[in-house]
Amino acid sequence: MVIASTVREPETREHVNCTFASRYVRDPIPKFKMPEKSIPKDAAYQIITDELMLDGAPRLNLASFVTTWMEPEVDKLIMSSLNKNYVDMDEYPVTTELQNRCVNMIAHLFNAPIEENEAAVGVGTVGSSEAIMLAGLAFKRKWQIKRKSEGKPCDKPNIVTGANVQVCWEKFARYFEVELKEVKLSEGCYVMDPKKAVELVDENTICVAAILGSTLTGEFEDVKLLNELLTEKNKETGWDTPIHVDAASGGFIAPFLFPDLKWDFRLPLVKSINVSGHKYGLVYPGVGWVVWRNKDDLPDDLVFHINYLGSDQPTFTLNFSKGSSQIIAQYYQFIRLGLEGYKNIMENCMESARVLKEGIERTGRFNILSKDMGVPVVAISLKDSSQHTVFEISDHLRRYGWIVPAYSMPPDVQHVAVLRVVIREDFSRGLAERLVSDIDKVLKLLDTLPSPLSLKAAHVSTVANETGHHKKSGMEIQAEVVASWKRLVEGKRTGAC
């Protein structure tokens, strides 16, 4: 059936405007139901375009690590391959080859011990979440196989991480019935402590997950020290507990800015690494990658072989059908930029982060929590939160178009509230200076406004006097206000980054 012949088209192009589109929404589209009748394509386009105007500007979304700009040439490649289903490997063999080339390039970038004529072991995924699920399943299966061969129970696997891990690790643990043992954070240390992590390891630990680029502050965890401590424990106990590195954010940073830092396959216990192509891999969402040290680290029984699409095709994914565009876009970036191009871009990002950090420091109002060695992220907390909070600052920055997230830290430092700015390729030095200027304006505005903390304190004091209830301390009141702002922010949030 030809749909175009059944819809009423406008007589002339001049009719395609807001007035034209409005004729088709006088009868509101029923919520959550498909409309009964068709409308012209121009009207549908206009209606959706108008609604999307209320979205934030992606380049001003400083909450997200995800790429928001690519060159026009790669936009053309993406558009030309939107109709290719990647899973049809026999029909699109060149796309499959491009994915394999990407896997090999990433494995070499992470110093995998690959022989000259040997292919790397890895796969492209929808994002790092799928990549982490696959890596976790490989660890769980290897651990189960070993335990069964030893005649030991294999029904209580666990994984050790820091409390700063991204939510996808919690999803993996819950979905695949693995206990998540988290190392709590401490004041001034917002990443996993390797010593505490190794203390939590037992015979049921399938792996320890280290984060190269914490979502909270951008800081790299000390994978080298973790490798050393875990090696010692393995020798003492006879276990062979491995390491997975979640390099979603830092995997395309460290090789170019900190090449001497040992965090990858140069460390013997690192068996798999995931990285997000749609973050500092510089590709639109969503594409991720997971690579293994060698083929022995990926159990054969997790790999499926299908032949109904034309030939025998091995596959190890949680998803099946997916677009080819992001794979092709990743390959474009690799051959377009090369090692030199990636290094230049990451250096520029770090320079913009430095400009922003120095500008914020000049206000004298913030503590800088992010580190120089890490992802180009500027994470800050207020030195004095007795009058106003970072949640208020975040809210007021929206008026200038900036989307800067405010959040409280995980246990046991949940009393620390943070603003975080992610520096991406399209965030220039000029934008950094403008953001500093707008932050300064917000601070001056807040100084003229009554403190919600004071208002809350006055209200609680009045209620306490009238009812005879316990009068709360300033810290208790501040914690309540921070919690209130956090609930407000959570209510506005529409997605995760």
C-alpha positions in Angstrom: 0.0 0.0 0.0 1.3 3.4 -0.9 0.7 5.6 2.1 1.3 8.9 0.3 -1.8 8.4 -1.9 -4.1 8.3 1.2 -3.0 11.5 2.9 -4.2 15.0 2.1 -1.3 17.1 0.9 -1.3 21.0 0.9 -2.0 22.7 -2.4 1.2 24.8 -2.3 4.5 24.8 -0.4 3.5 28.2 1.1 1.0 26.4 3.2 3.7 24.5 5.1 4.1 26.7 8.2 3.0 26.8 11.8 -0.6 27.8 10.8 -0.7 24.8 8.4 0.6 22.4 11.1 -1.8 23.8 13.7 -4.8 22.7 11.6 -3.9 19.1 12.3 -3.6 19.4 16.1 -6.8 21.2 16.9 -8.1 17.7 17.8 -5.3 16.8 20.2 -3.5 13.5 19.5 -4.8 11.1 22.2 -2.1 10.5 24.8 -0.3 7.2 24.3 -2.5 6.2 21.4 -1.8 6.3 17.7 -4.0 8.8 15.9 -6.9 7.5 13.9 -6.1 9.4 10.7 -3.0 10.3 8.7 -1.7 13.9 8.4 0.6 15.4 5.8 4.3 14.7 6.2 5.0 18.5 6.5 2.6 18.8 9.3 4.1 15.9 11.2 7.5 17.3 10.7 6.5 20.8 11.9 4.7 19.5 15.0 7.7 17.4 16.1 10.1 20.2 15.3 8.2 22.7 17.4 8.1 20.3 20.4 11.9 19.6 20.1 12.6 23.3 20.4 11.9 22.9 24.1 14.9 20.5 24.4 18.1 21.8 25.7 20.9 22.6 23.3 23.2 19.5 23.1 26.4 21.6 22.9 25.5 23.4 26.1 24.7 20.1 27.8 27.7 19.9 30.1 26.2 17.0 32.0 26.9 14.5 29.2 30.1 12.8 28.1 28.4 11.9 24.8 29.6 13.4 21.5 27.5 16.2 20.2 29.3 17.2 17.1 30.9 15.5 14.1 32.2 16.6 10.7 29.7 17.0 7.9 31.4 14.2 5.9 30.7 11.7 8.6 27.1 12.9 8.8 26.7 11.9 5.2 28.2 8.5 5.9 25.8 8.0 8.8 22.8 9.0 6.7 23.8 6.7 3.8 24.0 3.7 6.1 21.0 4.2 8.3 19.2 1.4 6.5 21.9 -1.2 7.1 21.3 -3.7 9.8 24.7 -4.6 11.2 23.7 -8.1 12.1 23.3 -9.0 8.3 27.1 -9.7 8.1 26.8 -11.8 5.0 24.9 -9.0 3.1 27.2 -6.2 4.4 30.6 -7.8 4.6 32.5 -4.5 4.3 30.7 -3.1 7.4 31.7 -6.3 9.3 35.3 -5.8 8.2 35.2 -2.2 9.4 34.1 -3.3 12.8 36.9 -5.9 13.0 39.4 -3.3 12.0 38.1 -1.0 14.8 38.4 -3.8 17.3 42.0 -4.4 16.3 42.9 -0.7 16.4 41.4 -0.4 19.9 43.1 -3.6 21.1 46.5 -2.3 19.9 45.8 1.1 21.5 45.3 -0.8 24.8 48.5 -2.8 24.3 46.8 -6.2 24.0 49.4 -9.0 23.5 48.5 -9.8 19.9 50.7 -11.6 17.5 51.5 -10.2 14.1 49.0 -12.2 12.1 46.5 -12.7 15.0 43.1 -11.0 15.2 42.0 -9.2 18.3 39.1 -10.5 20.4 36.3 -8.0 20.8 33.0 -6.7 19.6 31.2 -3.4 18.9 28.2 -2.8 21.2 25.4 -0.3 21.5 27.3 1.4 24.3 29.5 0.7 27.3 26.5 -0.7 29.2 26.2 -3.6 26.8 30.0 -3.9 26.8 30.1 -4.2 30.6 27.3 -6.8 30.5 29.2 -8.9 28.1 32.5 -8.6 30.0 30.7 -9.5 33.2 29.1 -12.5 31.7 32.5 -13.8 30.4 33.9 -13.4 33.9 30.9 -15.1 35.5 31.0 -18.0 33.1 34.8 -18.6 33.5 34.5 -18.6 37.2 31.6 -21.1 37.1 33.5 -23.4 34.8 36.5 -23.4 37.1 34.4 -23.9 40.3 32.5 -26.8 38.7 35.7 -28.4 37.6 36.9 -28.2 41.3 33.7 -29.6 42.6 32.8 -26.4 44.4 29.5 -24.5 44.6 29.1 -21.7 42.0 25.8 -20.2 43.0 27.1 -17.1 44.8 29.3 -15.0 42.5 30.3 -11.5 43.5 32.0 -8.6 41.9 34.0 -5.9 43.7 33.8 -2.2 42.6 33.9 1.2 44.1 30.7 3.0 45.1 31.5 5.5 42.3 30.7 3.1 39.5 28.1 3.9 36.9 24.6 2.5 37.3 25.2 -0.1 34.5 27.3 -2.1 37.0 24.4 -2.3 39.4 22.2 -3.4 36.4 24.6 -6.2 35.6 24.7 -7.4 39.2 20.9 -7.4 39.5 20.0 -8.7 36.0 22.6 -11.6 36.1 22.4 -12.4 39.8 25.8 -11.3 41.0 26.4 -9.8 44.4 27.9 -6.2 44.1 30.4 -5.6 46.8 31.1 -1.8 46.8 34.1 0.0 48.4 32.7 3.0 50.1 34.2 6.4 49.4 35.8 8.7 51.9 36.2 12.5 52.3 38.8 13.7 49.7 39.0 10.2 48.0 36.1 9.9 45.5 37.4 6.7 43.7 37.9 3.1 44.8 40.7 2.5 47.2 42.6 -0.5 45.8 43.6 -1.8 49.3 40.0 -1.8 50.5 38.9 -3.4 47.2 41.3 -6.3 47.6 40.2 -6.9 51.2 36.7 -7.5 49.9 37.9 -10.2 47.4 37.0 -13.8 48.3 36.9 -17.1 46.4 33.5 -16.1 44.9 34.8 -12.9 43.3 34.5 -13.2 39.5 36.6 -9.9 39.0 37.4 -6.5 40.4 36.2 -3.6 38.3 38.4 -0.5 38.1 37.2 2.8 36.6 39.4 4.7 34.3 37.6 8.0 34.5 35.1 8.2 37.3 31.7 9.6 36.3 31.7 11.7 39.5 35.0 13.6 39.1 36.8 12.2 36.0 39.6 10.8 38.1 41.5 7.6 37.1 41.6 4.8 39.6 45.0 3.3 40.4 44.8 0.1 38.3 48.5 -0.6 38.6 48.4 -0.7 42.4 45.2 -2.8 42.2 47.1 -5.3 39.9 50.0 -5.5 42.3 47.9 -6.0 45.4 45.6 -8.5 43.8 48.6 -10.5 42.4 49.9 -10.8 46.0 46.5 -12.0 47.2 46.1 -14.5 44.4 49.5 -16.0 45.3 48.6 -16.2 49.0 45.2 -17.8 48.4 45.7 -19.8 45.2 42.9 -17.8 43.5 43.2 -16.2 40.1 40.9 -13.2 40.5 41.1 -11.0 37.4 40.5 -7.3 36.7 38.2 -5.6 34.3 38.8 -1.9 33.4 35.8 0.2 32.7 37.5 2.8 30.5 34.2 4.1 29.1 35.3 7.7 29.6 39.1 7.4 29.9 40.0 4.8 27.3 40.4 7.4 24.5 42.1 9.9 26.9 44.9 8.0 28.7 46.7 6.5 25.6 47.1 10.0 24.1 47.7 12.2 27.2 49.2 9.7 29.6 51.0 7.1 27.5 53.3 5.9 30.3 50.4 5.3 32.7 49.9 1.5 33.1 46.3 0.7 33.3 45.6 -1.6 30.3 46.7 -5.0 29.0 50.3 -4.2 30.1 49.1 -5.3 33.5 48.8 -9.2 33.6 45.5 -9.4 35.5 43.6 -7.0 33.2 41.6 -9.5 31.1 39.0 -7.2 29.4 38.4 -3.5 28.8 35.4 -1.6 27.7 35.4 1.9 26.1 32.6 4.2 24.8 33.1 5.2 21.2 30.3 7.8 21.7 32.2 9.6 24.4 35.9 10.5 23.7 35.9 8.1 20.8 34.2 11.1 19.2 31.1 9.3 17.7 27.5 10.1 18.1 25.5 7.8 20.4 25.4 4.9 20.7 28.5 2.8 20.2 30.7 1.0 22.6 33.5 -1.5 22.5 34.7 -4.4 24.6 38.0 -6.2 24.0 39.6 -9.2 25.7 43.2 -9.9 26.4 43.0 -13.0 24.3 40.5 -15.6 23.1 41.0 -17.7 26.2 39.3 -15.0 28.3 36.0 -15.3 26.3 34.4 -18.7 26.9 33.4 -20.4 23.7 29.9 -21.3 25.0 28.9 -17.7 25.1 29.5 -17.2 21.4 26.5 -18.1 19.2 26.7 -19.2 15.6 23.8 -18.4 13.2 23.4 -19.3 9.6 19.9 -18.3 8.5 21.1 -14.9 7.3 23.3 -16.4 4.6 26.4 -17.9 6.2 27.9 -19.0 9.5 28.2 -15.9 11.7 29.6 -15.9 15.2 27.8 -13.4 17.5 28.3 -12.4 21.2 25.9 -9.6 21.9 22.8 -8.9 24.1 21.2 -7.1 21.2 20.7 -8.6 17.8 19.6 -6.0 15.2 21.3 -2.7 15.3 22.4 0.1 13.0 25.7 0.1 11.1 26.0 3.9 11.1 28.0 4.3 14.4 30.4 1.5 13.5 31.2 3.2 10.2 31.4 6.6 12.0 34.0 5.2 14.4 36.1 3.8 11.6 35.9 7.3 9.9 37.2 8.9 13.0 40.1 6.4 13.4 41.4 6.9 9.9 40.5 10.6 9.7 42.2 11.6 12.9 44.8 8.9 13.6 46.9 9.0 16.7 48.0 12.6 16.0 44.4 13.9 15.6 43.1 12.2 18.8 46.0 13.5 20.8 45.5 17.1 19.5 41.8 17.0 20.4 42.3 15.6 23.9 45.0 18.2 24.6 42.6 20.9 23.5 39.9 19.5 25.8 42.4 19.5 28.7 43.4 23.1 27.9 39.7 24.2 28.0 39.3 22.3 31.3 42.3 24.2 32.7 40.9 27.6 31.6 37.5 26.7 33.2 39.1 25.5 36.4 41.3 28.6 36.8 38.4 30.8 36.2 36.3 29.1 38.8 39.1 29.2 41.3 39.4 33.0 40.9 35.8 33.3 42.3 37.2 32.0 45.6 33.9 30.2 46.3 34.7 26.6 45.2 36.8 23.6 46.0 38.1 21.8 43.0 37.5 18.0 43.4 38.7 16.8 39.9 42.3 15.8 39.3 44.8 16.8 36.7 45.3 13.2 35.7 41.9 12.0 34.5 39.1 12.9 32.0 38.8 16.6 31.1 36.1 17.2 33.8 35.8 20.0 36.3 34.0 18.9 39.4 33.5 21.5 42.1 31.9 21.9 45.5 31.0 25.1 47.4 33.4 26.1 50.2 30.4 27.5 52.1 27.0 25.9 51.6 25.4 27.5 54.7 23.4 30.0 52.6 23.1 28.5 49.1 23.7 25.1 47.4 25.2 23.9 44.2 21.6 22.7 43.3 20.6 26.4 43.2 23.6 27.3 41.0 22.7 24.5 38.6 19.1 25.7 38.5 20.0 29.3 37.8 22.6 28.4 35.1 19.7 26.9 33.1 18.5 30.5 32.5 21.7 31.1 30.5 21.2 27.9 28.6 23.8 25.8 30.4 23.0 22.3 31.6 25.4 21.7 34.5 24.4 18.8 36.7 24.4 19.0 40.5 24.5 15.8 42.6 25.4 14.4 46.0 28.2 11.9 46.3 27.6 8.1 47.0 28.0 6.6 50.5 29.9 7.4 52.7 30.3 11.0 51.4 26.7 11.8 50.5 27.0 15.0 52.4 29.2 16.4 49.7 27.3 18.0 46.8 29.0 18.7 43.5 28.7 20.6 40.2 30.3 18.8 37.3 31.3 20.2 33.9 32.3 17.8 31.1 34.6 19.2 28.5 34.0 17.8 25.0 35.6 18.5 21.7 33.0 21.2 20.8 33.5 23.1 24.1 36.0 25.9 23.2 38.1 28.2 25.3 35.6 31.0 24.5 32.7 28.9 25.9 34.8 28.1 29.0 35.3 31.8 29.7 31.6 32.5 29.1 30.6 29.8 31.5 32.9 31.3 34.2 31.3 34.7 33.6 27.8 33.2 33.9 28.7 31.3 37.1 30.0 34.6 38.6 26.7 36.3 37.7 24.7 33.5 39.3 26.8 33.8 42.5 26.2 37.5 42.7 22.5 37.0 42.2 22.3 34.4 44.9 24.1 36.7 47.3 21.1 39.1 47.0 18.5 36.4 47.5 17.3 35.0 50.9 18.9 31.7 51.7 16.5 28.7 51.5 18.5 27.2 54.3 17.7 30.2 56.5 14.1 30.1 55.6 13.9 26.4 56.4 15.7 27.0 59.7 13.2 29.8 60.6 10.3 27.5 59.7 11.7 24.6 61.7 12.5 26.8 64.6 8.9 28.2 64.7 7.4 24.7 64.4 9.7 23.4 67.1 8.8 26.2 69.5 5.0 25.8 68.9 5.0 22.0 69.1 7.8 21.4 71.5 9.6 19.1 69.1 13.3 18.8 68.9 15.0 21.8 67.2 17.1 20.6 64.4 20.7 21.7 64.0 22.0 23.7 61.1 23.7 20.7 59.6 20.4 18.7 59.8 18.6 21.5 58.1 21.2 21.9 55.4 21.0 18.2 54.7 17.3 18.4 54.3 17.5 21.3 51.9 20.2 19.5 49.9 17.9 16.5 49.8 15.0 18.6 48.6 17.0 20.1 45.8 18.2 16.7 44.8 14.6 15.5 44.6 13.8 18.5 42.5 16.7 17.8 40.1 15.8 14.2 39.9 12.3 15.1 39.0 13.5 17.2 36.1 15.9 14.6 34.8 14.8 12.9 31.6 17.6 10.5 30.9 21.0 9.3 31.9 24.4 10.2 30.4 
